[in-house]
C-alpha cells in the first residue's frame, strides 16, 4: 500500500494483554511484530474503504464457514433455476422430498453445532445473510406462535415451493410444528408453534 | 503501546475520528478481530480477500445450494435428455467466468481464476494451475464429485480457458480427477 511508504514510526496505546495476543499471532505467522501490526492496520483501512466494520466482515466469514461445513456450495443461480424448471414437471414429488430431507438435516446440524443457543434465531440470520436469492427474511413471535416470512424477487415458482419444503424440514427438525403455510411465487409465509404447546 | 508506520497510523486515526470512535477503543476492536482471524488460522488480509470474491459472486448471480441436491439435479438431467444442453450451458458459464477473471485481473487472469475457484468452489479439495514447458496445466481433484459433475466441470474449465485465449491440447479425466493441459493461442 502506498500509504505505508513513510519510514517513521508512531505509537498507539492499546491494552497490554491485546499486545501480547497480537505478538503471539505475529510469532505464529513467522512475521515481525511491526510488520504484522502494520498489516492489521492496513486491512482495517481496507475494510473502511469497503464501508464495512471488520467485525461484520469476520461475522460474515464465520457464517460462510458454517454454510460450507453444512455441505453447501456456491453455484450459478440461473442454471439451477433452469434445471429445476426442466426436472420439476416429472419429478415434483421426489424433489420436494429431497428438499425437505435437506431441511431436516440442516436444522439438525444447526442444533448440534449451536447447542444451547437460540437455533431459530441463528437459522433466520443465516437465511437472511447467506441465502442470497432471498431478499427479505422476517421472523416474528406472535400470540399463537411464530411467523416466518421470506420474500424473493428472483425465485421461480418451483424454487419457491422447494424452498418452502426445505424450510418446513428445518422447522420440523427443531421441535416446532407448522400450523399454516402460504406460498406464491417469491413469497413464503409459515406459521408454526412449539410442538405440544 | 504498539508501533506502526506513521502514515498508516495517521490514516487510522482519521477513520476513528470519522466514525466518532475513541482511538483506544477503535484500535482494540480492530486488533480483537485480527486475533479472532488468527484463531481461525487466517490473517485479516485473507479474510478480506475472500470477502471480496464472495461479494462479487453474490452480485453476479451465484447462490448457495446443498451440494447433494445440486449433484442429484445435475446427474438426473445429465443422464436423461438434457446432456447436450447442459454441456453447452456449462461451457458458456465457463466462458463468462473466464471473461470475469480477465476483467478482475487483466494482467493475471489465471491468478484471478485460481483465487475464485478456491474461494467459491468449496467442494474442490485440490486445485492447481501451473506452467510447464510453455504449456499451462490445470489439476482439479475432489473425491465427492459425481461422474456427471466431473464432466461438466471439464467443459466449464475449457470454456474459461477458451475465453482467456487458450486451446486444450491434452485431457485426462476420471471421476473426481481432472487434469487439463492448455496452450496459449498465437
Boltz contact constraints between the chains, C-beta under 6 A:
constraints:
  - contact:
      token1: [A, 3]
      token2: [B, 7]
      max_distance: 6.0
  - contact:
      token1: [A, 3]
      token2: [B, 8]
      max_distance: 6.0
  - contact:
      token1: [A, 3]
      token2: [B, 11]
      max_distance: 6.0
  - contact:
      token1: [A, 4]
      token2: [B, 5]
      max_distance: 6.0
  - contact:
      token1: [A, 4]
      token2: [B, 8]
      max_distance: 6.0
  - contact:
      token1: [A, 6]
      token2: [B, 5]
      max_distance: 6.0
  - contact:
      token1: [A, 6]
      token2: [B, 6]
      max_distance: 6.0
  - contact:
      token1: [A, 6]
      token2: [B, 7]
      max_distance: 6.0
  - contact:
      token1: [A, 8]
      token2: [B, 6]
      max_distance: 6.0
  - contact:
      token1: [A, 9]
      token2: [B, 3]
      max_distance: 6.0
  - contact:
      token1: [A, 10]
      token2: [B, 6]
      max_distance: 6.0
  - contact:
      token1: [A, 10]
      token2: [B, 9]
      max_distance: 6.0
  - contact:
      token1: [A, 11]
      token2: [B, 1]
      max_distance: 6.0
  - contact:
      token1: [A, 11]
      token2: [B, 3]
      max_distance: 6.0
  - contact:
      token1: [A, 12]
      token2: [B, 2]
      max_distance: 6.0
  - contact:
      token1: [A, 12]
      token2: [B, 27]
      max_distance: 6.0
  - contact:
      token1: [A, 13]
      token2: [B, 1]
      max_distance: 6.0
  - contact:
      token1: [A, 13]
      token2: [B, 24]
      max_distance: 6.0
  - contact:
      token1: [A, 14]
      token2: [B, 2]
      max_distance: 6.0
  - contact:
      token1: [A, 14]
      token2: [B, 27]
      max_distance: 6.0
  - contact:
      token1: [A, 18]
      token2: [B, 31]
      max_distance: 6.0
  - contact:
      token1: [A, 19]
      token2: [B, 2]
      max_distance: 6.0
  - contact:
      token1: [A, 21]
      token2: [B, 35]
      max_distance: 6.0
  - contact:
      token1: [A, 22]
      token2: [B, 31]
      max_distance: 6.0
  - contact:
      token1: [A, 25]
      token2: [B, 35]
      max_distance: 6.0
  - contact:
      token1: [A, 25]
      token2: [B, 38]
      max_distance: 6.0
  - contact:
      token1: [A, 37]
      token2: [B, 2]
      max_distance: 6.0
  - contact:
      token1: [A, 37]
      token2: [B, 4]
      max_distance: 6.0
  - contact:
      token1: [A, 38]
      token2: [B, 4]
      max_distance: 6.0
  - contact:
      token1: [A, 38]
      token2: [B, 5]
      max_distance: 6.0
  - contact:
      token1: [A, 38]
      token2: [B, 8]
      max_distance: 6.0
  - contact:
      token1: [A, 40]
      token2: [B, 34]
      max_distance: 6.0
  - contact:
      token1: [A, 40]
      token2: [B, 44]
      max_distance: 6.0
  - contact:
      token1: [A, 41]
      token2: [B, 4]
      max_distance: 6.0
  - contact:
      token1: [A, 41]
      token2: [B, 8]
      max_distance: 6.0
  - contact:
      token1: [A, 41]
      token2: [B, 12]
      max_distance: 6.0
  - contact:
      token1: [A, 43]
      token2: [B, 44]
      max_distance: 6.0
  - contact:
      token1: [A, 43]
      token2: [B, 45]
      max_distance: 6.0
  - contact:
      token1: [A, 43]
      token2: [B, 48]
      max_distance: 6.0
  - contact:
      token1: [A, 44]
      token2: [B, 30]
      max_distance: 6.0
  - contact:
      token1: [A, 45]
      token2: [B, 11]
      max_distance: 6.0
  - contact:
      token1: [A, 46]
      token2: [B, 48]
      max_distance: 6.0
  - contact:
      token1: [A, 48]
      token2: [B, 15]
      max_distance: 6.0
  - contact:
      token1: [A, 54]
      token2: [B, 30]
      max_distance: 6.0
  - contact:
      token1: [A, 54]
      token2: [B, 33]
      max_distance: 6.0
  - contact:
      token1: [A, 55]
      token2: [B, 33]
      max_distance: 6.0
  - contact:
      token1: [A, 57]
      token2: [B, 51]
      max_distance: 6.0
  - contact:
      token1: [A, 58]
      token2: [B, 33]
      max_distance: 6.0
  - contact:
      token1: [A, 58]
      token2: [B, 36]
      max_distance: 6.0
  - contact:
      token1: [A, 61]
      token2: [B, 47]
      max_distance: 6.0
  - contact:
      token1: [A, 67]
      token2: [B, 64]
      max_distance: 6.0
  - contact:
      token1: [A, 68]
      token2: [B, 122]
      max_distance: 6.0
  - contact:
      token1: [A, 71]
      token2: [B, 66]
      max_distance: 6.0
  - contact:
      token1: [A, 71]
      token2: [B, 67]
      max_distance: 6.0
  - contact:
      token1: [A, 72]
      token2: [B, 64]
      max_distance: 6.0
  - contact:
      token1: [A, 72]
      token2: [B, 66]
      max_distance: 6.0
  - contact:
      token1: [A, 73]
      token2: [B, 67]
      max_distance: 6.0
  - contact:
      token1: [A, 73]
      token2: [B, 122]
      max_distance: 6.0
  - contact:
      token1: [A, 73]
      token2: [B, 123]
      max_distance: 6.0
  - contact:
      token1: [A, 74]
      token2: [B, 57]
      max_distance: 6.0
  - contact:
      token1: [A, 74]
      token2: [B, 62]
      max_distance: 6.0
  - contact:
      token1: [A, 74]
      token2: [B, 64]
      max_distance: 6.0
  - contact:
      token1: [A, 74]
      token2: [B, 120]
      max_distance: 6.0
  - contact:
      token1: [A, 75]
      token2: [B, 65]
      max_distance: 6.0
  - contact:
      token1: [A, 75]
      token2: [B, 70]
      max_distance: 6.0
  - contact:
      token1: [A, 76]
      token2: [B, 93]
      max_distance: 6.0
  - contact:
      token1: [A, 77]
      token2: [B, 61]
      max_distance: 6.0
  - contact:
      token1: [A, 77]
      token2: [B, 63]
      max_distance: 6.0
  - contact:
      token1: [A, 83]
      token2: [B, 73]
      max_distance: 6.0
  - contact:
      token1: [A, 83]
      token2: [B, 77]
      max_distance: 6.0
  - contact:
      token1: [A, 86]
      token2: [B, 82]
      max_distance: 6.0
  - contact:
      token1: [A, 98]
      token2: [B, 69]
      max_distance: 6.0
  - contact:
      token1: [A, 102]
      token2: [B, 66]
      max_distance: 6.0
  - contact:
      token1: [A, 102]
      token2: [B, 69]
      max_distance: 6.0
  - contact:
      token1: [A, 130]
      token2: [B, 64]
      max_distance: 6.0
  - contact:
      token1: [A, 132]
      token2: [B, 58]
      max_distance: 6.0
  - contact:
      token1: [A, 132]
      token2: [B, 63]
      max_distance: 6.0
  - contact:
      token1: [A, 133]
      token2: [B, 63]
      max_distance: 6.0
